[in-house]
Amino acid sequence: MDCSSALAEDSSSVLGLFTRCLTCGSRLEGIVPDTFGRKKATLLITDFFKDSFITESDLPKDCFEDEDMAYIMEKSKAVESELLPAYFASEDGEATMQAELDELMESKYCVVDTGKVMAEYGVLLLAEFAK
């Protein structure tokens, strides 16, 4: 399995970057048998999480350190206040922007921690591949 080409694929695909990373990690950990191609293995992993009602948002994340996130947040707020000064100064403007930035920070600057996912679900995935 060529993990570098798997990761280079379009991340907007149905399978998503997380699943492709997990497939590569599973191959490297010896969970994915050599008899499984990348697409077949990725589909099995996708189905495992789907059938278990586990979404990407349920899984542990790896994010920037708090200090880095705070720096990005402050810079973002400074730019937003310059670009939209009236809105930022309004009654709900700064609070709304803060909430939107908080949400963005969780989605844009965090990725699923494949190491923790492997530690938690690796044995179960191994059983799926053994079926």
C-alpha positions as CSV (number, residue, x, y, z in Angstrom):
1,M,0.0,0.0,0.0
2,D,1.4,3.3,-1.0
3,C,0.4,5.7,1.8
4,S,1.9,8.8,0.2
5,S,-0.4,8.5,-2.8
6,A,-3.3,7.7,-0.6
7,L,-2.8,10.8,1.4
8,A,-2.4,13.0,-1.7
9,E,-5.9,12.2,-3.0
10,D,-8.6,14.7,-2.8
11,S,-9.5,15.2,0.9
12,S,-13.1,16.1,0.0
13,S,-13.8,12.5,-1.1
14,V,-16.4,10.5,0.7
15,L,-13.7,8.5,2.5
16,G,-11.9,11.5,3.8
17,L,-8.4,12.2,4.8
18,F,-8.9,10.7,8.3
19,T,-9.9,7.3,7.0
20,R,-7.0,7.3,4.5
21,C,-4.6,8.1,7.3
22,L,-6.0,5.4,9.5
23,T,-5.8,2.9,6.7
24,C,-2.1,3.7,6.2
25,G,-1.5,3.6,9.9
26,S,-3.3,0.2,10.1
27,R,-1.1,-1.1,7.3
28,L,2.0,0.0,9.1
29,E,0.8,-1.5,12.4
30,G,0.2,-4.9,10.6
31,I,-3.6,-4.7,11.1
32,V,-4.3,-4.6,7.3
33,P,-3.3,-7.9,5.7
34,D,-1.2,-7.9,2.6
35,T,-4.2,-9.4,0.7
36,F,-6.2,-6.2,1.1
37,G,-5.6,-3.4,-1.3
38,R,-5.8,0.2,-0.2
39,K,-9.4,0.8,-1.4
40,K,-10.8,-2.4,0.0
41,A,-9.1,-1.8,3.4
42,T,-10.3,1.8,3.5
43,L,-13.9,0.7,2.7
44,L,-13.7,-1.9,5.5
45,I,-12.5,0.7,8.0
46,T,-15.1,3.2,6.9
47,D,-17.8,0.6,7.3
48,F,-16.5,-0.4,10.7
49,F,-16.9,3.2,12.0
50,K,-20.2,3.7,10.2
51,D,-21.7,0.5,11.6
52,S,-20.4,1.4,15.1
53,F,-22.1,4.8,14.8
54,I,-18.7,6.5,15.4
55,T,-18.2,9.7,13.4
56,E,-15.0,11.6,12.9
57,S,-16.2,14.2,15.4
58,D,-16.4,11.5,18.1
59,L,-12.8,10.6,17.8
60,P,-9.8,12.1,19.8
61,K,-8.2,15.1,18.1
62,D,-4.7,16.4,17.9
63,C,-4.7,20.2,17.9
64,F,-2.2,23.0,18.1
65,E,-1.0,23.8,21.6
66,D,-3.1,26.2,23.6
67,E,-0.6,29.0,23.3
68,D,-0.5,28.7,19.5
69,M,-4.3,28.6,19.3
70,A,-4.5,31.7,21.5
71,Y,-2.1,33.5,19.2
72,I,-4.1,32.6,16.1
73,M,-7.3,33.6,17.8
74,E,-6.0,37.0,18.8
75,K,-4.6,37.7,15.3
76,S,-7.9,36.6,13.8
77,K,-9.9,38.9,16.0
78,A,-7.6,41.8,15.2
79,V,-8.1,41.3,11.5
80,E,-11.8,40.8,11.9
81,S,-12.2,44.0,13.9
82,E,-10.3,45.9,11.2
83,L,-12.3,44.4,8.4
84,L,-15.7,44.7,10.0
85,P,-15.3,47.4,12.7
86,A,-19.0,48.3,13.0
87,Y,-20.1,44.7,13.4
88,F,-17.3,43.9,15.8
89,A,-18.3,46.9,18.0
90,S,-22.0,45.9,17.9
91,E,-23.7,44.3,20.9
92,D,-23.3,40.7,19.7
93,G,-20.6,41.2,17.2
94,E,-17.5,40.3,19.1
95,A,-19.3,37.4,20.9
96,T,-20.6,36.0,17.6
97,M,-17.2,36.3,16.0
98,Q,-15.6,34.6,19.1
99,A,-18.1,31.7,18.8
100,E,-17.4,31.3,15.1
101,L,-13.7,31.5,15.6
102,D,-13.9,28.8,18.3
103,E,-15.7,26.5,16.0
104,L,-13.3,27.2,13.2
105,M,-10.3,26.5,15.5
106,E,-11.7,23.1,16.4
107,S,-12.3,22.1,12.7
108,K,-9.5,23.8,10.9
109,Y,-6.6,23.5,13.3
110,C,-7.3,20.0,14.6
111,V,-7.0,16.5,13.0
112,V,-8.1,13.1,14.3
113,D,-5.3,11.7,16.4
114,T,-4.8,8.4,14.5
115,G,-2.4,7.1,17.1
116,K,-5.0,7.3,19.8
117,V,-7.6,5.9,17.5
118,M,-5.3,3.0,16.7
119,A,-4.7,2.4,20.4
120,E,-8.5,2.4,21.1
121,Y,-9.8,0.6,18.1
122,G,-6.8,-1.3,16.6
123,V,-7.8,-4.7,18.1
124,L,-11.4,-4.3,16.9
125,L,-10.1,-3.4,13.4
126,L,-7.8,-6.4,13.5
127,A,-10.9,-8.6,14.2
128,E,-12.7,-7.0,11.3
129,F,-9.9,-7.8,8.9
130,A,-9.7,-11.4,10.2
131,K,-13.4,-12.1,9.3
